Amino acid sequence: MSNVEYKNLYEDKGALIPRNYAGFGVRMVAFFIDGVILSFAFGIISFITGMKFNSGFFEVVYNPGGLLSFLLALSYFVYFETGEKQATIGKSIMDLKVVKQNGAKMTVRDSVFRYIGKIFSAFIFMIGYIMAIFDDQKRTLHDRIAETYVIKI
């Protein structure tokens, strides 16, 4: 573990716990950046294939573009969050990274669970995202599902 990573973690009962939780605002900016990148990618694919992309949950079942957009977004988050920086492009720009509760790097399985958890976070007026505002560890519902933290590096 590098010095930067260790400075942002402390040991409690044998587990490494993050110190610098990323707040709601900085996380939303990172999410917005990632959304712009993914929208651009969807636009290019849509232009080339003529496929229509919808982000509605049930559109994934009925629309090939919806399924493709789901798989593309899933791949984007899994690739970057399990990569060397442990962060999507948006999170990297905002100096954030995603770690497991024990400070370890996420596995592909963890990242898939976290991404699917984002669907649940969006249900009922985005309450799963908003809970980060009131949580002392700044965790969203999908962070709790995947047992992760987003920390400032």
C-alpha positions, 0 to 999 in steps of 0.5 A: 500500500502506498503512503498516499493510500495509508495516510487516508486510512486508519486501523480499527479492530484490524480493519483499515478504515478511510479517513477522507470520505468524499462528500455528496457534491464532489461525488455528483460532479464526478458522476456528471463528468462520467455521464457526459462521457457515457452520453457522448459514447451513446451518441456516437453509437446511436449515430453509427447504428441508428439505435435509440438509447433510453435510460429507463429501467424497463427499456433494457428489456424491450429495447436493444439500445437500452440493453447495449447502454446498460452493458456499456455503462456497466463495463465503463464503471467495472473497468475503471473502478477495478483498474489501477486508479480505482476510479472512473474518469470523473472520479480521477479528475475529482481526486476520488477513488473507490475502496472496499471497507477494508481498504482493498481494491474492488473486484469485478464482482464488487463493482458489478454489485455496486453498479446494480446497486446504483439502480436501487439508489435511483429508485424513489426520488434518488434517495439512495444517492441523497442518503450520502448527504446525511451519512457520517461516512458519506456512503450511498445505498450502492456503497453499502450494498457493495461494502465500499467507500469513496474517498478523497486522495 
